[in-house]
Amino acid sequence: MTTICICGGGNLSHSIAGRAATMMEGQGEVRLLTRRPALWNKAVRVEDDLGNVFETPLSMVTDQVDRAVEGADVVLLCLPGYAITEELTRIRPFLDENTMVGSIVCSTGFFDDAFQTLSNTQPLFGFQRVPFVARIAEYGKKSYLWGYREKVFMATCRMDETKASHLRSLFALLFGTAVFPLGNYMEAALTNSNPILHTGRLYSMWHDWDGKPYDRQSYFYKEWTEEASEIIIRMDKEFFLLLDALHVRKGAIETLLEHYESTDALSMTSKIRSIPSLSKVLSPMKAVQGGFVPNFDSRYFIEDFPFGLAIIQRLAKEKGVDTPLIDRIMEWGLSSIYNQ
């Protein structure tokens, strides 16, 4: 019997917790640690794009850290980068020395935060990319899950291969996809997913915005542009200069062109526009009088710039790697957040 504690109340927490409760029924416990337990049903309904429905009660939904964490074999953080250090500090007193602590997203500093906050023997793990797209339909009650990946990659730290293999098998069951090992934690901590994909797209959309409202909320991926592709391809080249300087294993991280099975900006644009699981994702905008404007308080901004791209930029400066486009986009993103 395995006990897993999921920390967080966002999109991924809903879908992972709801699906995990069904997949682990009779095999263990799924607990949820959230600051708003009163808003949650015991069973979260998760509907995926294959027509499956998962609606098995969770073992526990609570805001009491000790109840959620004590006795857990696995703790999975589904949290934005700016919340990770605080959550690790909250759970630390209740962790068993063998409890495996990990994050669904590692590109926002999870491993560095865990090294600084937890015991220097605490087993750690984390993923290179999320296993699917998830969106809340009704908070605490219903979630949509789109686009299972064919495979995901996980890094482990401070655990032997037997334990790591068991953990990969567990998450393969929970995610509905194969889980493969990475060579070391840096291969999960550094990614060209959201920190480059999101920030480059945002810059292409709004770096010359004149402040006037748009008449509708655009689609983030379905209306992807060739300009956005050109920008992220150039950012990705700078990113790989950093990986070379850090001696990250060749092939451990795909280029964005490889990931999207493309050869140039035109083919990448066509590919991104055509991905069904991304077609419903709207751009981070908010309604105002007269239409819609960019939402500079969305996680696309307040996580992907200061807790995503910033890590890449900092390491590049430390290693003397020139990243002029990343620097320009980083400056624009921070200015948009703090001078709105």
C-alpha positions in Angstrom: 0.0 0.0 0.0 1.3 3.4 -1.0 0.3 6.8 0.3 0.7 9.8 -1.9 0.1 13.4 -0.8 -0.6 16.0 -3.5 0.1 19.6 -2.5 -1.8 22.4 -4.3 -5.2 23.4 -5.6 -4.5 24.3 -9.2 -5.2 22.8 -12.6 -2.8 20.0 -12.4 -3.7 19.2 -8.8 -7.3 18.7 -9.7 -6.6 16.3 -12.6 -3.8 14.4 -11.0 -5.6 13.9 -7.7 -8.8 12.9 -9.3 -7.2 10.4 -11.7 -4.8 9.1 -9.0 -7.7 8.3 -6.6 -9.3 6.0 -9.2 -6.0 4.4 -10.4 -4.9 3.7 -6.8 -8.2 2.5 -5.5 -7.5 -0.5 -3.3 -3.8 0.0 -3.6 -3.2 3.0 -1.4 -4.2 6.4 -0.3 -4.4 9.7 -2.2 -4.4 12.7 0.1 -4.7 16.4 -1.0 -3.2 19.3 0.9 -4.9 22.5 0.0 -5.5 25.9 1.7 -9.2 25.7 0.7 -10.5 22.2 1.6 -14.1 23.4 2.3 -14.5 24.1 -1.5 -13.5 20.5 -2.5 -15.8 17.5 -3.0 -14.4 14.3 -1.6 -14.5 12.9 -5.2 -13.2 15.2 -8.0 -14.7 14.4 -11.4 -12.0 14.3 -14.1 -13.0 14.0 -17.7 -10.3 13.3 -20.3 -10.4 13.7 -24.1 -10.7 10.0 -24.6 -14.1 9.9 -23.0 -12.9 8.5 -19.7 -14.3 9.7 -16.3 -12.5 9.4 -13.0 -14.5 10.1 -9.9 -13.2 8.1 -6.9 -13.2 9.7 -3.5 -9.9 11.0 -2.2 -8.7 9.6 1.1 -8.3 13.0 2.6 -8.8 16.7 1.6 -7.3 18.9 4.3 -5.4 22.1 5.1 -3.7 20.5 8.1 -0.1 19.8 7.0 0.6 17.2 9.7 -2.4 15.0 8.7 -1.6 15.2 5.0 2.1 14.6 5.2 2.8 12.3 8.1 3.1 8.7 6.9 3.1 9.6 3.2 5.5 7.6 1.0 5.4 10.2 -1.8 4.7 14.0 -1.6 4.1 15.6 -5.0 4.1 19.4 -5.3 1.7 20.8 -7.9 2.6 24.4 -7.2 3.9 27.5 -9.0 7.5 28.4 -8.6 6.9 31.2 -6.2 5.1 28.9 -3.7 7.6 26.0 -3.6 10.0 27.2 -0.9 7.1 28.1 1.5 5.4 24.7 1.0 8.7 22.8 1.5 9.2 24.7 4.7 5.7 23.9 5.9 5.9 20.1 5.2 9.6 19.6 6.4 8.8 18.9 10.1 6.4 16.1 9.1 8.4 14.3 6.5 9.8 10.8 7.2 13.5 10.4 6.2 12.4 8.1 3.4 9.5 10.1 2.1 10.1 10.9 -1.6 9.4 14.6 -2.3 9.0 15.9 -5.8 7.5 18.5 -8.1 5.4 18.1 -11.2 7.2 21.2 -12.6 11.0 21.6 -12.0 11.9 24.4 -14.3 11.0 27.0 -11.7 13.7 26.1 -9.2 12.3 23.1 -7.3 15.6 21.2 -6.9 17.6 24.2 -5.7 14.8 25.1 -3.3 14.7 21.5 -2.0 18.5 21.4 -1.6 18.3 24.5 0.6 15.2 23.7 2.5 15.0 20.0 3.2 17.4 17.5 4.8 20.5 16.8 2.8 19.4 13.1 2.6 15.7 13.6 1.6 14.9 11.6 -1.5 13.9 13.9 -4.4 12.3 13.6 -7.8 10.9 15.8 -10.5 9.6 15.8 -14.1 11.0 17.5 -17.2 7.5 18.2 -18.6 4.0 17.9 -17.3 2.1 14.7 -18.3 -0.9 16.4 -19.8 -2.8 19.6 -20.1 -5.4 20.2 -17.3 -8.0 22.8 -16.7 -10.4 23.3 -13.8 -14.0 23.2 -14.9 -15.4 23.9 -11.4 -13.1 24.5 -8.5 -12.7 21.5 -6.2 -15.3 19.5 -8.1 -14.5 19.0 -11.8 -11.5 19.1 -14.1 -10.7 18.5 -17.7 -7.6 16.5 -18.8 -6.4 16.9 -22.4 -3.6 15.1 -24.3 -1.8 12.4 -22.5 1.9 12.4 -23.5 3.3 9.2 -25.0 6.1 9.4 -22.4 7.4 11.7 -19.7 10.9 11.9 -18.2 11.7 11.9 -14.4 14.9 12.7 -12.5 15.6 11.2 -9.1 18.1 12.2 -6.5 19.2 10.4 -3.3 17.5 7.1 -4.0 18.7 3.8 -5.3 17.5 2.4 -8.7 15.1 -0.1 -7.1 13.3 2.7 -5.3 13.5 5.0 -8.4 12.1 2.2 -10.6 9.2 1.7 -8.3 8.5 5.4 -8.3 8.5 5.5 -12.1 6.0 2.6 -12.2 3.8 4.4 -9.7 3.6 7.6 -11.8 3.1 5.6 -15.0 0.0 4.3 -13.4 -1.1 7.7 -12.1 -0.4 9.6 -15.4 -1.5 6.9 -17.9 1.8 7.2 -19.7 5.3 5.6 -19.6 7.8 7.3 -17.4 11.5 7.1 -18.3 14.6 8.1 -16.2 16.8 11.1 -16.7 20.5 11.1 -16.0 20.5 13.7 -13.2 18.4 16.4 -11.7 19.7 19.1 -14.1 18.1 17.4 -17.0 14.7 18.1 -15.3 15.6 21.5 -13.7 16.5 23.0 -17.1 13.9 22.9 -19.8 12.9 24.9 -22.9 9.2 24.2 -22.2 7.3 26.9 -20.4 10.3 29.2 -19.6 11.0 29.7 -23.3 7.8 28.6 -25.0 5.5 30.8 -23.0 7.7 33.8 -22.6 8.6 33.9 -26.3 5.0 33.6 -27.3 3.9 36.4 -24.9 6.6 38.7 -26.2 5.5 38.1 -29.8 1.9 38.9 -28.9 2.4 42.0 -26.8 5.8 43.6 -26.9 4.4 46.4 -29.0 0.9 46.5 -27.4 -0.5 50.0 -27.5 -2.7 49.7 -24.4 -6.0 49.4 -26.3 -8.3 46.5 -25.4 -8.8 43.7 -27.9 -12.3 42.7 -29.0 -11.9 39.1 -27.9 -9.7 36.7 -25.9 -7.3 35.0 -28.3 -6.2 31.4 -28.3 -2.6 30.9 -27.1 -1.7 27.9 -29.3 -4.4 27.6 -31.9 -3.5 31.1 -33.2 0.2 30.7 -32.8 2.2 32.8 -35.3 5.3 32.3 -37.4 6.9 35.3 -35.6 6.4 33.4 -32.2 8.1 30.3 -33.7 11.0 32.4 -35.0 11.5 33.9 -31.6 11.4 30.7 -29.6 13.8 29.0 -32.1 16.3 31.8 -31.5 15.8 31.6 -27.7 16.3 27.9 -27.9 19.6 28.2 -29.6 20.8 30.5 -26.8 19.5 28.0 -24.3 21.5 25.2 -25.9 24.7 27.2 -25.7 24.1 27.2 -21.9 23.5 23.5 -21.9 26.8 23.0 -23.6 28.5 25.2 -21.1 27.0 23.2 -18.2 27.9 19.9 -19.9 24.4 18.6 -19.9 24.2 15.2 -21.5 23.6 15.5 -25.3 20.0 14.3 -26.2 18.7 14.6 -22.6 16.7 17.7 -23.6 15.2 18.0 -27.1 15.4 21.2 -29.1 12.1 22.8 -29.6 12.3 22.0 -33.3 12.8 18.3 -32.4 10.1 18.3 -29.8 7.5 19.7 -32.3 8.8 17.5 -35.1 9.6 20.6 -37.2 12.4 21.8 -39.4 11.8 25.6 -39.4 9.4 28.3 -38.1 6.8 27.6 -40.7 6.5 23.9 -40.0 6.6 24.5 -36.2 3.8 27.0 -36.4 1.6 24.5 -38.3 2.5 21.8 -35.8 1.7 23.8 -32.7 -1.6 25.1 -34.2 -2.7 21.5 -34.9 -2.2 19.9 -31.5 -5.7 19.0 -30.3 -4.9 19.1 -26.5 -3.7 22.7 -26.8 -6.4 24.0 -29.0 -8.7 25.1 -26.2 -6.1 27.0 -24.2 -6.8 30.7 -24.2 -4.3 33.5 -23.9 -3.7 35.0 -20.5 -6.1 38.0 -20.8 -8.7 39.6 -18.6 -12.0 41.3 -19.4 -12.1 45.1 -19.0 -14.5 47.8 -20.3 -14.3 47.7 -24.0 -12.8 44.2 -24.4 -9.8 42.2 -23.2 -6.3 43.1 -22.2 -3.2 41.1 -21.3 -3.3 39.8 -17.8 0.2 40.5 -16.4 -0.8 38.9 -13.1 -1.3 35.5 -14.7 1.0 32.6 -14.0 2.3 32.9 -17.6 3.9 36.2 -16.4 4.6 35.9 -12.7 5.9 32.4 -12.8 7.5 31.9 -16.3 9.6 35.1 -16.2 10.9 35.5 -12.6 10.8 31.8 -11.7 11.5 30.2 -15.2 13.4 32.3 -17.7 15.2 34.0 -14.9 17.0 30.8 -13.9 18.2 30.3 -17.5 19.4 33.9 -17.7 21.2 33.7 -14.3 23.1 30.5 -15.2 24.0 31.9 -18.6 25.6 35.0 -16.9 27.4 32.8 -14.4 28.8 30.7 -17.3 29.6 33.7 -19.5 27.1 32.6 -22.2 25.7 35.4 -24.4 21.9 35.4 -24.5 20.9 38.8 -26.1 17.3 37.7 -27.1 16.6 36.0 -23.8 17.9 39.2 -22.0 15.6 41.4 -24.1 12.5 39.3 -23.5 13.3 39.0 -19.8 13.6 42.7 -19.5 10.3 43.2 -21.3 8.5 40.5 -19.1 9.7 42.0 -15.8 8.8 45.5 -16.9 5.3 44.3 -17.9 4.8 42.7 -14.5 6.1 45.4 -12.3 5.2 48.6 -14.3 1.6 47.7 -15.3 
